[in-house]
Amino acid sequence: MFDVMESLIESDEFQREFCRNCPAIEKISGARGSFGVPMEPDDYVCPADFVPGDGGCVRCDVFELVVERLEDLEAWLKGAVQDGD
């Protein structure tokens, strides 16, 4: 019925915001020309391959807390709908 957690967690927006300013993400600068003009785009590397909650994710504990709260929200929403029927 409600897929709040799945919809949110699997969205690109969630991943982007969850990983924003993460200290584990490493920037690898792309090649630059002789005047410092970018010749290649920068690349970013994450020990968890940008998968929140992965074993290598340094914010795994935070992700687990978000999942717990979303599960609570889904349970509350299901109860509210059933009570309203």
VENMOCOR-V629519 format. One record per run of one state. SS is the DSSP state (~ for helix, > for strand, _ for the rest). FROM is the first residue (numbers start at 1). TO is the last residue. If there is no record, write none. Layout:
BEGIN
ss/from/to
SS/FROM/TO
SS/FROM/TO
END
This chain:
BEGIN
ss/from/to
_/1/3
~/4/9
_/10/11
~/12/19
_/20/25
>/26/28
_/29/31
>/32/32
_/33/37
>/38/38
_/39/42
>/43/45
_/46/59
~/60/84
_/85/85
END
